[in-house]
Amino acid sequence: MSMLGIKWKLHGTGKSIKPGQVVAPDERLAWPLTIGVGMQHVVAMFGATFLVPIITGMPPATTLFFSGIGTLLFLVVTKGRVPSYLGSSFAFIAPITASQAQFGIPGALGGVVLAGTTLALVGAVVQKFGAGWINRLMPPIVTGAIVALIGLNLAPAAKQNFDAAPVTALVTLVTIILVSVLFRGILGRLSILVGVVVGYLVAMLRGEVKYDKMDAAAWVGLPHFQTPEFHIGVLGLFVPVVLVLVAENIGHVKSVAAMTGQNLDGVSGRALLADGAATVLAGFGGGSGTTTYAENIGVMAATKVYSTAAYWVAGMFAILLSFSPKFGELIATVPAGVLGGAATMLYGMIGILGVKIWVQNKVNFSNPVNLTTAAVALIIGIADYTWTIGDLKFTGIALGSAAALVIYHGMKAIAEARGTVAEPETEPGALPPAAKAAMKAAAKRAPRKR
């Protein structure tokens, strides 16, 4: 049982957590408290997990089913060492939408399967040889550019939904913004979910919500499963997603390691492999691709409970909810205006996450290699350049990602051969402004030598 990560020690009395202590991944509280924490994880993942199928036109209940199945699979593959929930990945929104226009939903599902298979293979290689080669292939300037262009490439889709019902969209967006600064703890972290709920209520008052399909749906039943079709034309759309998922997963594992005080480098490959396998399952059944969720890190930070038992509760509850077609159709009634308001924030956040990668890693834009890599890749992605070769159609995300990789490694090789770039790739460590001010003040107070 311990090999599967489903054997937990009781933390203390199981009823409380002493100051300065945390509930470790291999521990748990009493089951009523563990179930309560698990329900918080369900709430935390809810908004983001459902936004992806609603935006892409995929069945919400099916996506929820594979989200729960994927989470349980992830916990087993990582042997219960990485407390994480696998929800719908926003990185799949653009490629799924684009591939649906060419090949329909079955073609998009084929792309999800291909992306998951590739991610699983990367995970197997990382588990065997380590993750150093990924850092060399995708340094922060490349990773940040790819993440940013995926989010910013979706800006036209956000505007289209916003324009469908501007008042509802504006209320949704303003609510998200205000909740994120008005409230602390879990509620503040669930600003998108709260914004969607408030926007939905406004849409109801304005007569923008249609309940015909929900009224006709049964209370209990199987999710709507679909099978994929495979087209070579989706390769260019989904391959860049793998790069983003790799960066997300490794970053997530590092975050969990920092929070729990454990060294999880040895399971980074397993985490990638598990996420890839979960995405393959979702693609074969009609769900969206998955990724580890940062939203649930917020729940762990607030509760100090890192127990994987809580994630087993969350995964099983998600599966249980997916067997209500009426619940799935209720989620599908979220109107375009609400989606437009939420997507304006959401897609912008994805873009800024790329910028955050640059900032955290102190990328030096005085270096022409870094500057050119980001500049060209972002314009190609945002403008959605396209290139068609026979049946293959490469869009802005694929071309922008390829441009980031080719430009960075190509320019770097030439510059090193010619010795033409003197600027370092990262900025030297600098003291924060507050520290500088304190040092200046101390220098003024110090007695001067005569």
C-alpha positions in Angstrom: 0.0 0.0 0.0 2.9 2.3 0.8 4.3 1.7 -2.7 1.1 3.2 -4.1 1.2 6.2 -1.8 -2.0 5.3 0.0 -0.7 4.5 3.5 -0.7 7.5 5.8 0.3 8.1 9.4 -2.0 10.0 11.7 -0.6 13.5 12.3 -0.5 13.9 16.1 -4.0 13.4 17.4 -5.4 14.0 14.0 -7.6 16.8 15.2 -5.3 19.9 15.0 -2.0 21.2 13.7 0.4 22.8 16.2 2.0 26.2 15.3 5.0 25.8 13.1 4.0 22.3 12.1 2.6 21.0 8.8 0.8 17.8 7.8 3.3 16.0 5.5 2.3 14.2 2.3 2.5 10.8 4.0 0.4 12.0 7.0 -3.2 12.8 7.4 -5.7 14.3 9.8 -8.8 12.5 11.1 -10.9 11.5 8.1 -13.7 14.1 8.6 -11.0 16.9 8.6 -9.2 15.3 5.6 -12.5 15.2 3.7 -13.1 18.8 4.5 -9.6 19.8 3.1 -10.2 17.6 0.1 -13.5 19.5 -0.6 -11.5 22.8 -0.5 -9.2 21.4 -3.2 -12.3 20.6 -5.3 -13.5 24.2 -5.0 -10.0 25.5 -5.8 -9.7 23.6 -9.0 -13.4 24.1 -10.0 -13.3 27.4 -11.9 -10.2 26.8 -13.9 -11.0 23.1 -14.7 -14.4 24.0 -16.1 -13.3 27.1 -18.0 -11.3 25.1 -20.5 -14.1 22.8 -21.7 -16.6 25.6 -21.7 -14.3 27.8 -23.9 -13.3 25.0 -26.2 -16.8 23.4 -26.5 -15.7 20.1 -24.8 -18.1 18.3 -22.5 -17.5 19.6 -18.9 -18.6 16.4 -17.2 -16.1 14.4 -19.3 -13.3 16.8 -18.5 -14.1 16.6 -14.8 -14.1 12.7 -14.9 -10.7 12.6 -16.5 -9.4 15.3 -14.2 -10.3 13.1 -11.2 -8.9 9.9 -12.8 -5.8 11.8 -13.8 -5.3 13.0 -10.2 -5.5 9.5 -8.8 -3.2 8.2 -11.4 -0.7 11.0 -10.7 -0.7 10.2 -7.0 -0.1 6.5 -7.7 2.8 7.1 -10.2 4.5 9.5 -7.9 4.1 7.1 -5.0 2.2 9.7 -2.9 5.2 12.0 -2.7 3.9 15.0 -4.7 0.6 16.4 -3.4 -1.0 17.8 -6.5 -4.3 18.0 -8.4 -4.5 17.6 -12.2 -6.9 20.0 -13.8 -7.5 21.2 -17.3 -4.5 23.0 -18.7 -5.0 26.5 -20.2 -2.1 25.7 -22.6 -4.4 23.5 -24.6 -7.1 26.1 -25.3 -5.4 27.6 -28.4 -4.4 24.4 -30.1 -7.7 22.7 -29.3 -9.7 25.6 -30.7 -7.5 25.9 -33.8 -7.5 22.1 -34.5 -11.3 22.0 -34.1 -11.7 24.5 -37.0 -9.7 22.1 -39.2 -10.4 18.6 -38.0 -13.4 18.9 -35.5 -13.4 17.6 -31.9 -12.0 14.1 -32.8 -9.0 15.7 -34.5 -8.4 18.0 -31.4 -8.6 14.9 -29.1 -6.0 13.3 -31.3 -3.7 16.3 -30.7 -4.3 15.9 -27.0 -3.2 12.3 -27.1 -0.1 13.1 -29.1 0.9 15.9 -26.6 0.3 13.5 -23.7 2.4 10.8 -25.3 5.2 13.2 -25.9 5.1 14.5 -22.4 5.2 11.0 -21.0 8.2 10.1 -23.1 10.0 13.3 -21.8 9.1 12.2 -18.3 10.7 8.8 -18.8 13.9 10.5 -20.2 14.0 12.9 -17.2 13.5 10.1 -14.7 16.4 8.2 -16.3 18.9 11.0 -17.1 17.7 14.0 -15.0 16.3 17.4 -16.1 19.5 19.2 -16.9 19.1 18.8 -20.6 15.7 20.5 -20.5 17.2 23.6 -18.8 19.8 23.7 -21.6 17.2 23.2 -24.3 14.8 25.7 -22.8 16.5 28.4 -20.8 14.3 31.0 -19.1 14.3 33.4 -22.1 12.9 30.6 -24.3 10.4 29.2 -21.7 9.1 32.7 -20.8 8.6 33.6 -24.5 6.7 30.4 -25.2 4.4 30.8 -22.1 3.8 34.5 -22.9 2.9 34.0 -26.6 0.5 31.2 -25.8 -1.5 33.5 -23.5 -1.3 36.6 -25.7 -2.2 34.6 -28.8 -5.6 34.0 -27.3 -6.4 37.8 -26.9 -8.7 37.9 -30.0 -10.8 35.0 -28.6 -11.3 36.9 -25.3 -12.4 40.0 -27.2 -14.9 38.1 -29.3 -16.6 36.7 -26.1 -16.4 40.1 -24.4 -18.1 41.8 -27.3 -21.0 39.2 -27.2 -22.2 40.7 -23.9 -20.1 43.7 -22.8 -22.0 44.5 -19.6 -21.9 41.0 -18.2 -18.3 40.6 -19.3 -17.3 43.9 -17.5 -19.1 42.9 -14.3 -17.3 39.6 -14.4 -13.9 41.2 -15.0 -14.3 43.9 -12.3 -15.5 41.3 -9.8 -12.4 39.2 -10.4 -10.1 42.2 -10.0 -11.8 43.4 -6.7 -12.0 40.0 -5.1 -8.3 39.4 -5.6 -7.5 42.5 -3.4 -10.5 42.7 -1.1 -10.2 39.3 0.5 -7.4 37.2 2.0 -6.8 33.5 2.1 -8.7 31.0 0.0 -11.4 33.4 -1.2 -8.9 35.9 -2.6 -7.2 33.0 -4.5 -10.5 32.0 -6.0 -11.2 35.4 -7.6 -11.8 33.9 -11.0 -14.4 31.4 -9.7 -16.1 34.2 -7.7 -16.1 36.5 -10.7 -17.7 33.7 -12.9 -20.4 33.1 -10.3 -21.2 36.9 -10.0 -21.1 37.3 -13.8 -23.4 34.3 -14.2 -26.0 35.8 -11.8 -25.9 39.1 -13.8 -26.3 37.1 -17.1 -29.3 35.3 -15.6 -30.9 38.7 -14.7 -30.2 39.9 -18.3 -31.8 36.8 -19.9 -28.5 35.5 -21.4 -28.6 32.0 -19.9 -30.4 29.1 -21.7 -31.4 26.0 -19.7 -33.0 23.9 -22.4 -30.2 21.2 -22.5 -29.9 21.2 -18.7 -33.7 20.6 -18.3 -33.5 17.7 -20.7 -30.4 16.0 -19.0 -30.7 13.2 -16.6 -29.6 13.5 -12.9 -27.5 10.4 -13.1 -25.6 9.0 -16.1 -22.3 8.4 -17.7 -20.2 11.3 -19.0 -20.2 11.8 -22.8 -17.1 9.9 -24.1 -15.6 10.5 -27.6 -12.8 8.9 -29.5 -9.9 10.7 -31.2 -8.8 10.9 -34.8 -5.2 11.4 -35.7 -4.1 14.0 -38.3 -0.5 15.0 -39.0 -1.7 18.6 -39.3 -2.2 18.9 -35.6 1.5 18.3 -34.8 2.5 21.9 -35.2 -0.3 23.0 -32.9 0.3 20.7 -29.9 4.0 20.1 -29.8 4.7 23.6 -28.3 2.2 22.8 -25.5 4.5 20.0 -24.3 7.3 22.6 -23.7 4.9 24.6 -21.5 3.7 21.5 -19.6 7.3 20.5 -18.9 8.0 23.9 -17.5 4.8 24.0 -15.4 5.3 20.5 -14.0 8.9 21.0 -13.0 8.1 24.4 -11.5 5.2 22.8 -9.6 7.4 20.0 -8.2 10.0 22.6 -7.1 7.3 24.7 -5.4 5.9 21.6 -3.5 9.4 20.6 -2.5 10.1 24.1 -1.1 6.8 24.0 0.9 7.2 20.5 2.3 11.0 20.8 2.9 11.6 17.6 0.9 13.9 16.9 -2.0 11.6 15.8 -4.9 14.1 16.0 -7.7 14.0 12.2 -7.9 10.3 12.2 -8.8 10.3 15.1 -11.4 10.4 12.5 -14.2 7.5 10.5 -12.6 5.5 13.7 -12.3 5.9 14.4 -16.0 5.2 10.8 -16.9 2.0 10.7 -14.8 0.7 14.0 -16.3 1.5 12.7 -19.8 -0.4 9.4 -19.1 -3.4 11.3 -17.6 -3.5 13.6 -20.7 -3.4 10.5 -23.0 -6.3 8.9 -21.1 -8.3 12.2 -21.4 -7.6 12.5 -25.1 -8.8 8.9 -25.8 -12.0 9.5 -23.9 -13.0 13.0 -24.8 -11.5 15.2 -22.1 -9.0 18.0 -22.2 -5.3 17.8 -21.4 -4.2 18.1 -17.8 -1.6 19.8 -15.8 -0.6 20.2 -12.1 -2.6 23.1 -10.5 -1.1 26.1 -8.8 -4.5 26.9 -7.3 -4.3 23.9 -5.0 -0.8 25.1 -3.8 -2.7 28.0 -2.4 -5.0 25.7 -0.4 -2.0 23.9 1.0 -0.3 27.1 2.0 -3.5 28.3 3.8 -4.3 25.0 5.6 -0.7 23.7 6.2 -2.0 20.3 5.1 0.1 18.7 2.4 -1.4 15.2 2.8 -2.0 13.3 -0.4 -5.0 11.8 1.3 -6.9 15.1 0.8 -6.1 14.8 -3.0 -7.5 11.3 -3.1 -10.7 12.7 -1.6 -10.7 15.5 -4.2 -10.1 13.2 -7.1 -12.8 10.7 -6.1 -15.4 13.6 -5.5 -14.6 15.0 -9.0 -15.3 11.5 -10.5 -18.5 11.3 -8.5 -19.7 14.7 -9.8 -19.0 13.7 -13.4 -21.7 11.1 -13.3 -24.4 13.8 -13.2 -25.2 14.9 -16.8 -27.5 17.6 -15.4 -24.6 19.1 -13.4 -22.4 19.0 -16.5 -25.0 20.8 -18.6 -25.5 23.4 -15.9 -21.8 24.2 -16.1 -22.1 24.4 -19.9 -24.8 27.1 -19.6 -22.1 29.7 -18.7 -22.7 32.4 -21.4 -20.2 34.1 -23.7 -20.1 37.4 -21.7 -19.0 35.6 -18.5 -16.3 33.8 -20.5 -15.2 37.0 -22.1 -14.7 38.7 -18.8 -12.9 35.7 -17.2 -10.8 35.1 -20.3 -9.6 38.7 -20.4 -8.0 38.1 -17.0 -7.1 34.5 -17.6 -5.3 34.9 -20.9 -3.5 38.0 -19.7 -2.3 36.1 -16.6 -0.9 33.3 -18.8 1.0 36.0 -20.8 2.4 37.6 -17.7 3.5 34.3 -16.3 6.0 34.2 -19.2 7.2 37.6 -18.1 7.4 36.4 -14.5 9.8 33.6 -15.6 12.1 36.3 -17.1 12.0 38.4 -14.0 12.5 35.6 -11.5 15.5 34.3 -13.5 16.9 37.9 -14.0 17.0 37.6 -17.8 19.3 40.3 -19.2 17.6 42.0 -22.2 20.8 44.0 -22.9 22.0 40.8 -24.4 21.0 40.9 -28.1 20.4 37.1 -28.1 17.8 37.4 -25.4 16.2 40.5 -26.8 15.8 39.1 -30.3 14.5 35.7 -29.1 11.7 37.3 -27.1 10.9 40.1 -29.7 10.5 37.9 -32.7 8.8 35.0 -31.0 6.2 37.3 -29.3 5.2 39.1 -32.5 4.8 35.8 -34.4 2.7 34.4 -31.7 0.5 37.5 -31.0 -0.1 38.2 -34.7 -0.8 34.5 -35.3 1.5 34.1 -38.3 0.7 31.0 -40.3 2.7 28.7 -42.6 1.1 25.9 -44.7 3.0 23.0 -46.2 0.7 20.6 -47.9 -1.6 19.2 -45.2 0.4 20.7 -42.4 -0.6 24.1 -41.1 1.6 25.8 -38.6 0.0 28.7 -36.6 1.4 31.5 -34.4 2.0 29.3 -31.3 4.0 26.7 -33.2 5.9 29.1 -35.3 6.6 31.4 -32.3 7.8 28.5 -30.2 10.0 27.3 -33.0 11.4 30.8 -33.6 12.3 31.1 -29.9 14.3 27.9 -29.9 16.0 28.4 -33.3 16.8 32.1 -32.8 18.2 31.5 -29.3 20.4 28.5 -30.0 21.4 29.8 -33.5 22.4 33.3 -32.3 24.1 31.9 -29.3 26.2 29.5 -31.4 27.2 32.2 -33.8 28.0 34.7 -31.1 30.2 32.2 -29.2 32.0 31.3 -32.4 32.6 35.0 -33.3 33.0 36.3 -29.7 30.6 39.1 -30.5 28.3 39.1 -27.4 29.8 40.6 -24.3 26.6 41.0 -22.2 25.8 38.1 -19.8 22.5 36.2 -20.3 21.3 37.0 -16.8 21.7 40.2 -14.8 24.2 40.2 -11.9 22.6 40.0 -8.4 21.5 43.4 -7.2 20.4 44.6 -3.8 16.7 45.5 -3.5 15.9 49.2 -3.4 15.0 49.0 0.3 18.3 47.4 1.1 20.2 50.1 -0.8 18.3 52.8 1.0 19.1 51.2 4.4 22.8 51.0 3.5 22.9 54.7 2.5 21.2 55.7 5.7 23.6 53.7 7.7 26.5 55.3 5.9 25.2 58.7 6.7 24.9 57.9 10.4 28.3 56.4 10.7 31.0 58.7 12.3 33.4 60.1 9.8 37.2 59.7 10.3 39.1 62.9 10.7 
